[in-house]
Amino acid sequence: MGVAGRDHRRYAQDLLSPVRVLPFLRDPRIVHMGLNRLSPDLWLQDCPRLPHYHHNKLSARRRLGDRVFAQLPSSLPAQRELVALLAQHLRQHHPAYHFESSGGLAWQHRADCLRWGGPAAAMGSDEPLWNASLWVADDLCLLMPGEHGYTLVAASLAAPSYWRLEEKIGQPLAEIHRPVPGFAEKIGAQVARFFDHLLPEFPVWRGNWSVVDSAELLHRGEGSEADSEEDEDREENRDEDRREVEKSLFLRVERQSLRRLPQTGAVVFSIRVMINPLEDLLGVPGALRQLQAAVASMSPEESRYKSIAPFRHQLEAFFAAHLAPS
C-alpha cells in the first residue's frame, strides 16, 4: 500500500481544535500574506502521528534523492544553527521528546517510538538540516539574503504542494513565486520588506490551503521526465489508492511559519501539511460555506494554480449536496 494508503487520517488535523488551521475562514483571497504573530514556544505544533510523516520523508528521499533534500554549501552554518535551535525548542516545549544521556534523541507517544542520533550527530553530519527535519512532521526550508533578495539555500521537502525543490533551490523569492498568479503585482514588494525586517524574537505563522483528490502527502505537480521513475514505482499503489478514494475530495492545509535565526540571519520556513476528507468540514459551523466563497472568488488562473480546475465540477457538486442555496 502506498504512502497515502487507506488510512488518510494519518495526516488529519483536529478541526475542532482551537489551534486548527483553516485560513479561508479569515480571508478567502488566494494571494495575500495573512501573517499572525506566533509565540516562540508555539513555533512548531505537537504531532501524535509523527511516525507517518517520518516514514513519508524517508521513503520520499529514498525514491527522489536531491529532489527531496538539497543544499548550497554556503548554508551549512545556518543549518547547524537551526539544528541547535530546534533541539532547544523540542527540549523545552515538547515533552514527547527525550534527550538521552548517550546523546541520542527519542520521541514517544503511546506505543509509538522513534529514535535518532541527536543534535551532535546532526550538526556533525554533511546534511544537518535533513537529519534534524526527521525529528518533526514539518518540512523545513532555509532562506538567506542574496543579490536578488532572499534565496532558498537548503530545504528538506517531502510534502510539497505542487512545486519541485530542484526548480527552486538557489532561486530568490521573486522567482520562486513566479507561478503564483498576481504575486509580483499584489504582494511581492510587501513580502520582500517583511523578510528584511523579521526579528528573531517575533516569529509568525500563516495558513495555506487547497482542495485535492488524493490523501498523499507528496504532491509535486504534473509528471515530467524527472519523475518517471517515481511514477513507475508508485503506479500500482496509486491505482489501489485511487480505487479506494476515487470519489473523494480532501482539504489540504499547510501551517507555515517564518522564524529568523539570530546568528546567521537566515530565515527558517516550516511547512506542516494536514489532510482531511472534505466531509470533516461539516462539523465546523460555517466552514463549508466559507470554503465555497473562497473557491467562487478564484480567478481561472488561481484555480489552475491551486490545481482545483480538473475537479471543479466535483467540488461544486459537493457544495450543492451539503449546502442550502444562499
N, C-alpha and C positions, 0 to 999 in steps of 0.2 A: 504494500500500500504506500502511496506517495506521501510527500511531506504534508500535503493538505489533509489527506485521509478523510475518513467519515466523521471523525471527532473534531468538527470545526471549533468547538468551544475551547479547544486548547489555547486559542488566541483571543477569546472573547473578553470584553470588559464588562464590569457590573454597571449596567446602565442606570441602576437606581442608586449608585454610589454618589456621595457628594463631590468626589473628585473625578467624576465621569468627564469624558471629553466629547462634546457634541457641538462643534464650532458653529454650525448653521443655526443653532438656537440663538446665538448672539448676533450674527451678521450673515446674511445669505450671499454676500458678494464672494466671488471666486478669487479675485485679485485684491488682497488687502493684507496689511501686516498683522492686525489683530493680536498685538502683544499684551501679555499680562505679567504683572510683577510676580516674581517667584522667590519665596524664601529659600535661602541656600540649603536648609535642611530637607527641603522637599524637591531638591534638584531632580532626582530620579525616583520613580514610584516603585513600591514593592511589586514583585511578580510571583505569585504562588505557582505559576505554570512555567517557571524558568527552564526546566529540562527540555521542554518542547522547542523553545526558542534556541536553546543551546544546540539541540540536535539539528535544527534548521541551519544554523551557522556552520556547523562542522560539515554537513552534507553539501551545502552550497559551495563552500570553499574547496571541498574535495572535487566537485564537478567543474567549477568555474575558475579556480585559481585566482589570478590577479584581477579578475572581473568582480571579485568579492572583497579582496583586500588589496589596496595599492598605497604606495607612499613615495614621496620625494625625499631624498637623503637629508635635505635641509630641515625636515620636520621632526627628526629624531629627538632633539631636546624638548620640543613641545609634547611629543608622545610620552616621554618619560615624566614630564611634569603632570600630564593627565593621569598617568598610572598612579602617581603618588596622591593626587587629589581624589581620585576615585576610591582608592583604598581607604583614605581617611574618611571619606563620606560614608562608605559602607560600614566601617568600624563604628562610627558614631551614631548613625541613624537607621541602620538596617539590622535588627537583631537576628535575622535568619542567617547572617554570615558570621563565621567564626575564624579568627586568625590563630593558627596553631603554633605551638612553640617551635615546631620544626621549620617554620617559615611558610608553610602552606596556607591555603585559604579554602574553607569549606562552606557550603550552603546547604541548609536542610529545612524542609517543610514537610511535616508529617512523615510519610515513608520515603519521600524523595530526597536524594542527597547527591551533591556534585562536589568535586574536589579539583583544585588547580595548584600549580606550583607556587602561587602567591606573588606579592608585589616585587620582591627582589628578583625572582626568576623572570617576571615580565619585563622589568626595567633592564635586565642584563641580556635580553634576547635581541635578535635582529628585527623583530616586529612587535615592539612594546604595545602599540595600540591594538593590534589583533588579539594578543594574549589577554589584555585587560577587557576587551569587548566581550569575551566569552563569559565574564563574570555576571553580565547583566543581560536583560532582554533587549535593551535598546541597541540600535545601530549607532555608531559613533564616528563623527567626521571632525576634522581639524582644518581651520582656515587661518591663513596668516596674511598680513599686509604684503602687497606686491606692487609691481609697476603700474598695473591697471586695476588696482583695487584688491579687495580681499580674495585670496585664491585658495582653492581646495588642495591641500598639500598631503593629506593622508585620510583614509577612510576604511572602516570595516562596515560593509554594506551587504547584508544578507536578506533584507526585506525591502527592496526598493519599490516604489510605486511608479512604475512606468518610466524609469530612467536607468542609464547604464553608467557605471562607475568609470569604465575605460574611456568614455567620451567626455567625462567631466574632470578627471584628475588633472591638476595643473592649470585649470581654467579659472578665470576670475568670475565673480558673482554675476556680472552682466552677461557673460557668455553662458554660464550655467543655466540662467533663467531665460535665455533667448526663446525657447519654445513656449514659454508661458504667455498666453495672449494678453497684451496690454501691460506687461510687467514694466518695460522700459518707460512707457509714457506715464503710467499711473503711479508707480511706487519705486522705480529704480533709484532715483536720487535720494529718496527717503531711506531706503534700505542701506545705501552707502553711508549716509550720515549716521545712521544708527550703529553700524559696525564701528565707525570711528570713535563713537562716544560711549560704547558699552563699558561699564565699570565692573571689576571683578566681584564687588560686594552686592551687585544688583543683577542677578541672572533673570531671564524672562522665559516665558513659555507661550506657545501658540498652538492652535489646532489646525489640522488639515483633514479633508475627508474626500471620499469618492464612493460611488456605488459600483460594485464589481459582481461578476458572475462566477467567482471562484473563491474558495476559502484559503488558497495558497498564500503563504507569506511573501514569497519571492515573485514579483511582477516586474519583469524587465522590459515589457512592451512587446511589440510585434517582432516576430522571429527574423533573424538575419543569419548570414553565413557563420558569424562568430558563435551563434547559439545552436547550430545544427546538431552538434554532439550532445548538448544538454537535452535538446528536444527528443532525439532518438532514445536516450537513456530513460526519459520520463514518459514516453508516449503510452506505454501500456498502463502505467499507473494513472496517468491523466485520463485515459479512456474510462477506467474504472471509476475514478472520482467524478468524471463528468456525468456518467450514467446515474451516479448517486445524487447529484445536486443539479442536474441539467435544468431544472425548472426553478432553481433558487437564485435569489439575489442576496448580496451581502453588503452591509455597511462597513467600509474600511476607513478607520480613523487613525490618524497619527497625532501623538502628543510629542511636539517638538520643543526642545529647549535650547537656549543660547547662553553660554557662560564664558566669560573671559578668564584665561589663565594669567595670574598676576606676574609671573616671572618672565615668560617668553612673550606674553601679549597675544598669543594665539586664541582663537575663539573655538570653543567646543560646541558642535551642533549635534544634539542627540535626537534620535527618532525612534519612538516606541509605537509599533503597529498593533492595533487591536481590531479584530474582525468579528462582527455579529451578524447572524441572519437578520434580514430586514424586518422580519416579524417581531424581533425583540423591541423595536421602537414602539410597538403598540402599547407597551407597558409604561411608556413615558408620556405623560399628558402633553399634548400639543406638538410632540416631536415630529411625527409623521407629516403633519400639516406644514411645519416649518421646512422640512426637507423638500416637500413638494414645491413650496415657494422658491426655495433655493434653486431647484432644478429648472423651474419655469423661468427664472431670471437669467439663465445661462444663454450666452450667445452661441451660435453654431460652432464657432471656433473654440469656445470654452468647453462645450460638450464633447468635442473631439479630443481636446487636450486631457480632459478627465476620463477619456475612454468610455464614456457613457453612451455615446451615439449608437453603437451597434445594438444595444438592447434598450434603447429609449422607449420603444413601444411596450416592451415587457414591464418597464418601470411605471409607465403611465397606467397600464392595466392594474398593477398592484395598488396604486393610489386610488383608482376608481373602485376597486373591490373593497377597500378598507376605510375610505373617507366619504362622508356625505358631501354632495355638491355644496360649495360655499356660496 
